[in-house]
Amino acid sequence: MSDHTIDIPVATEARAPKKPTTEFAVYFGIIFLATLPLAVLTWALSVVRSGTLKQKGPVARAWSQARIITPMIFAA
């Protein structure tokens, strides 16, 4: 029989969430401002198509896009 105790995964410390840095905030702001015009356009088109204001607003759309894109820059 072989000894399988060597392959036991070592418990690693859970990383505490880091406080966003100034650099992250600057990139987030730039990306937010860049996505805002397109978010306004897509929001307006969706309001015209559906006829209701129940969709997310343009600021929420731009904010969510910036929250997706900015971490991708810092992950690399």
NUTORGU-709845 format. One record per residue: residue number from 1; y negated, z negated, x negated of N, C-alpha, C in turn. Coordinates in Angstrom, 2 decimals, m for minus. Each point is the difference from the previous one (the first is absolute). Layout:
<recs>
NUM	Y	Z	X	Y	Z	X	Y	Z	X
...
</recs>
This chain:
<recs>
1	1.19	0.00	m0.83	m1.19	0.00	0.83	m1.25	0.00	m0.87
2	m1.01	0.60	0.50	m1.25	0.04	m0.76	m0.97	m1.06	0.51
3	m0.90	m0.39	m0.85	m0.98	m1.02	0.33	m1.26	0.68	0.54
4	m0.34	m0.25	1.26	m1.16	0.62	0.65	m1.20	m0.93	0.05
5	0.09	m1.14	m0.62	m1.12	m0.94	0.06	m1.19	0.45	m0.84
6	0.19	0.95	m0.86	m1.08	0.50	m0.85	m1.01	0.80	0.82
7	0.44	0.63	1.08	m0.86	0.86	0.79	m0.78	m0.73	1.09
8	m0.08	m1.32	m0.09	m0.72	m0.76	1.00	m1.50	0.27	m0.18
9	m0.68	0.42	1.07	m1.44	0.27	m0.14	m0.76	m1.29	m0.28
10	m0.95	0.10	m0.88	m0.82	m1.15	m0.36	m1.14	m0.11	1.00
11	m0.19	m1.21	0.51	m1.08	m0.22	0.96	m1.34	0.14	m0.73
12	m0.85	0.85	0.52	m1.31	0.19	m0.61	m1.04	m0.72	0.84
13	m1.07	m0.37	m0.64	m1.07	m0.66	0.72	m0.68	0.99	0.94
14	m0.29	m0.48	1.18	m0.73	0.84	0.95	m1.45	0.07	m0.46
15	m0.53	1.18	m0.06	m1.38	0.16	m0.43	m0.95	m0.40	1.12
16	m0.99	m0.74	m0.37	m1.03	m0.36	0.96	m0.91	1.21	0.18
17	m0.45	0.26	1.21	m0.89	1.14	0.20	m1.27	m0.17	m0.83
18	m0.36	1.06	m0.67	m1.19	m0.04	m0.84	m1.26	0.18	0.85
19	m1.06	m0.62	m0.45	m1.29	0.21	0.63	m0.49	1.39	m0.42
20	m0.49	0.79	0.95	m0.48	1.34	m0.38	m1.10	m0.08	m1.05
21	0.09	0.87	m0.96	m0.99	0.02	m1.07	m1.24	0.78	0.42
22	m1.02	m0.12	m0.80	m1.23	0.74	0.26	0.26	1.50	m0.07
23	0.82	0.39	m0.96	0.32	1.42	m0.14	0.69	0.53	1.26
24	0.93	m0.79	0.55	0.68	0.39	1.23	m1.00	0.15	1.14
25	m0.93	m0.96	0.10	m1.00	0.05	1.07	m0.90	1.22	m0.13
26	m0.35	0.37	m1.23	m0.85	1.17	m0.22	0.74	1.27	0.43
27	1.26	0.13	m0.45	0.79	1.17	0.40	0.19	0.03	1.51
28	0.28	m1.16	0.60	0.18	m0.06	1.44	m1.25	0.48	0.72
29	m1.16	m0.45	m0.45	m1.26	0.41	0.62	m0.25	1.50	m0.10
30	0.29	0.55	m1.17	m0.19	1.44	m0.20	0.94	0.79	0.91
31	1.25	m0.41	0.04	0.98	0.71	0.83	m0.33	m0.16	1.47
32	m0.43	m1.20	0.40	m0.39	m0.23	1.39	m1.14	0.93	0.40
33	m1.02	0.08	m0.84	m1.14	0.87	0.31	0.40	1.48	0.00
34	0.96	0.36	m0.85	0.45	1.39	m0.04	0.83	0.36	1.23
35	0.75	m0.94	0.54	0.85	0.30	1.15	m0.74	m0.15	1.33
36	m1.14	m0.64	m0.01	m0.74	m0.25	1.24	m0.41	1.28	0.75
37	m0.55	1.01	m0.66	m0.38	1.21	0.75	1.19	0.69	0.68
38	1.11	0.10	m0.70	1.18	0.62	0.61	0.54	m0.86	1.14
39	m0.07	m1.32	m0.15	0.46	m0.89	1.06	m0.86	0.15	1.25
40	m1.30	0.16	m0.19	m0.90	0.21	1.14	0.35	1.31	0.70
41	0.25	1.03	m0.78	0.35	1.31	0.58	1.31	m0.07	0.77
42	1.03	m0.58	m0.58	1.30	m0.06	0.69	m0.08	m0.91	1.23
43	m0.79	m1.07	m0.09	m0.16	m0.89	1.15	m0.71	0.75	1.14
44	m1.07	0.73	m0.34	m0.73	0.75	1.02	0.88	1.05	0.65
45	0.80	0.68	m0.79	0.90	1.01	0.58	1.05	m0.64	0.91
46	0.51	m1.16	m0.38	0.99	m0.65	0.84	m0.62	m0.52	1.30
47	m1.27	m0.42	m0.06	m0.69	m0.44	1.21	m0.22	1.19	0.94
48	m0.37	1.14	m0.56	m0.22	1.19	0.82	1.31	0.45	0.65
49	1.09	m0.04	m0.78	1.29	0.43	0.55	0.53	m0.94	1.07
50	m0.06	m1.30	m0.26	0.61	m0.95	0.92	m0.97	m0.45	1.09
51	m1.29	m0.01	m0.30	m0.99	m0.42	0.99	m0.14	m1.51	0.10
52	0.63	m0.76	m0.90	m0.13	m1.45	0.04	m0.40	m0.52	m1.38
53	m0.48	m1.22	m0.01	m0.39	m0.64	m1.26	1.03	m1.05	m0.41
54	1.25	0.16	0.40	1.02	m0.99	m0.29	0.57	0.10	m1.41
55	m0.30	1.07	m0.72	0.49	0.17	m1.37	m0.77	m0.92	m0.94
56	0.57	m0.14	m1.21	m0.72	m0.75	m1.03	m1.32	0.70	m0.29
57	m1.02	m0.78	m0.28	m1.30	0.56	m0.31	m0.02	0.62	m1.38
58	m1.08	0.71	m0.33	m0.06	0.68	m1.29	m0.03	m0.96	m1.19
59	m0.63	m1.15	0.15	m0.04	m0.95	m1.11	1.39	m0.58	m0.25
60	0.73	m0.31	1.07	1.36	m0.52	m0.15	0.92	1.05	m0.64
61	m0.19	1.25	0.38	0.81	1.07	m0.61	m0.29	0.14	m1.49
62	m1.29	0.00	m0.37	m0.38	0.14	m1.41	0.47	m1.22	m0.78
63	m0.12	m1.19	0.58	0.43	m1.23	m0.66	1.50	0.04	m0.27
64	0.75	0.45	0.97	1.45	0.06	m0.17	0.40	1.04	m1.05
65	m0.69	1.11	m0.06	0.29	1.00	m1.03	m0.34	m0.54	m1.39
66	m1.11	m0.71	m0.12	m0.38	m0.58	m1.29	1.00	m1.06	m0.42
67	0.54	m0.77	0.96	1.00	m1.02	m0.32	1.31	0.63	m0.47
68	0.26	1.22	0.41	1.22	0.71	m0.42	m0.21	0.64	m1.37
69	m1.13	0.66	m0.19	m0.24	0.79	m1.21	m0.31	m0.84	m1.23
70	m0.83	m1.03	0.15	m0.46	m0.77	m1.16	1.16	m0.65	m0.78
71	0.95	m0.67	0.65	1.11	m0.57	m0.77	0.83	1.04	m0.73
72	0.05	1.22	0.52	0.73	1.06	m0.68	m0.61	0.30	m1.38
73	m1.31	m0.11	m0.10	m0.68	0.24	m1.26	0.35	m1.09	m1.01
74	0.07	m1.24	0.46	0.26	m1.10	m0.91	1.49	m0.21	m0.27
75	0.86	0.63	0.76	1.45	m0.15	m0.21	0.47	0.79	m1.22
76	m0.70	1.05	m0.34	0.42	0.84	m1.11	m0.27	m0.60	m1.34
</recs>
